[in-house]
């Protein structure tokens, strides 16, 4: 089902618009590929080099190869965002040993664990985290303000551009829907957990 998105003030959207992003590898699930792979993205802004959801891929070169084409190696990455803690979205986090790792409740680096709520946390004025539970209780979304609009890296809040509309592992479909609506009110483009990007509009699976 598609529907019009209620117009709301874009209070979640970052104020900055200087970020840029590259999808390093487009993921898939059993229904669209030979196995399961994460969509892994690179975002940069104001000296921060960010990897989002370095999860399962057929080979780590699916992540490191496109990154090298951008002139970057693993130790250049300053931050890793984990949208949630399922292995298919986290499997390759160890590739980026110098990075700060962000999840819903803390920032981790080397042997340092710093508690902080992800809700509203800003890496830069153009990069903001918000809580978007639904696929799991700890889901977060990275909102990146770019010159073309706000891009939402949502993990498995949506798996793919075609759904599923009702996530079969979601513990609360009402909460999932509420988080999806929150993202749609803030973003122009959605990067899901296991597929290509799609517009944040009334065509999004709901």
N, C-alpha and C positions, 0 to 999 in steps of 0.2 A: 504494500500500500504506500502511495505517496501522498503527501499533503503539504499545504502551505506552511511555512515556518512562521510562528508568531514573531512579529517585529518587537524586539526589546532593545533597550540601551546596551551597547556592547561593552558592558562594564568589565568583563573578563579579558578583553583584548588588550595586549600590551600597547603601551603608548608609543614605543619606538617602532620604526619601520625600516631598520637598517640590516636585518638578518638576510641571509641567503641559504639555500639548501640544495642538496643533491641526493636523490635516491640511489644508494650504492648498489643495492640488489632488491629486486621485486620478489616478494615471497609468494607462497602458494600453500594450499592444503591438499589433502588426499583427493579431493574432488576436482582439483585443477592442476595437479602435478603428480610426480611419481612418489612423493612423500610429503613432508612438511618442512617449509622454510619460512623464515621471518623476512618481512620487509625491513631492511636496515638503511637508515638515513644518516647523512652528515649535514650538520647545520653549523654555520659560523657567524659570529658577530662580535665586534669589539674585543678581538683577541681571544675569544673563546672558540674552541674547536670541539664540537659536540657530536657524539655518536648516539643515535637513538635505537634501542632494542637490538643489541648485537646477539641475535639468537641463532637458532639452528639454520645451517646452510649446508649444501652438498659438500663444500670445501671452503676453508677459511679464505682462499683466494677470491671467493665471491664477494668478500668484504674488503680484503686488503688490496686486491688488484685495482678496483675502481678508486680506492683511496690514493694509491700510488699515482694514478693518472692525474690526480689533483695536486700532486707534489707533496703528499703527506705520508708519514709512516705512523705506526702505532703509538710511538712515544710523543708525537705531536698533539695527540688528542688530550684535551684538558678536562673534559667532562663526558660522562656516560649517563644517559637517562634510561632507567628501567621502568617501563610503563606498568609492569606488574611482575610477579616472581615465578611465572610458569617457565619451565626449561626451554620451550620453543622460542622464547623471547629473550633469554638470558645466557644461552649456552656458551657464547664466545666473549663474555665480558672480560675474561682474563687476558685477552689480546692487548688490552689497553692498561698496562700496569702502572702508568704514571697519572692516570686520570682520577678525578673525583667522581664517585659513583653516587647517583641520586636516585632515591626511591620515594615512597609515600611518606616516610617518617624520619629520614636521616640522610646525611652525606657521609660517605665512607672513602677513606684514602689511606693506603698502606695499613698502619695499625691504629688509625684514628677513626672513631665513630662519633659523629656530631649529630645529636638529635635536633630535628627541626621539622615542622609540619610543611608538607609540600604545598598546601593551599596558599596560593598567592606568592610563592617564593620566586624571586626574579634572579636569573643568572646575569642578565643585562636588562636595560630598559626595553629591549625588543624580544626577550625570551622569558616567558612566564610559565610556571607550573600551576596546574589546578587539579583538584581531586575529582575524578570521574568514575566512581565505583559502579559496578554493574556486571562486567565479565568476571571480576573478582572483587573482593572487598578493598584491595589495596591499589586499584587502578588509578593512574594519573595520566594527564595529557600535557604535552608541551605545546604551548601556543607561541608561534614564531611570527613576529611582525616583519613582513618583507615589503619591498617596493610594490609588489603586485597584490598585496593583501595579507591576511592572517592565515597561516598554515597550521593545522592542528595535527600533531602526531599522537594518535589515540591508542596505540597498541591494539588490543582485541576488543575495544568498544564496538568497532566494526571489524570483521575479519577481512572482508573483500568488498569491492564496489557493489557486488550483488548480494550482500548479506553474510550470513543468514539474518533474516528479520528477527527471529526469535533465537537467540544464542542458546544452544542446547546445554551449555555448562553454566549459564548464568544462574546464580542463586536467587535472584529477585529481578524479574523482567520489568517490573515497575520502576525500580531503581535504574536499571539499564536504560530505559526509555528517557527518564529524567536527565541522566547524564548526557545522552545523545542530544537531547534538545538544548542542553546548556552549551555543548560544543557548537551546534548549528547556529546558535544565536551569536557566537563570538567569531566564527571562522568563515573563510571563503573557500578553503580547500582542505580536504581531509586525506591524510596518509594513514591507511589502516594497517593492521598487523600482518596480513598475509596476502596482499594484493597491491594493485596500482592505486594512485591517487584519484580522487573523484571530487566533484563540486559539493560544497556544503550548502545544499539548497533542497528544494522540495523533492528532488529525485533520489535523495539518500534513502536507503532502506530503513524503514521505521516499523 
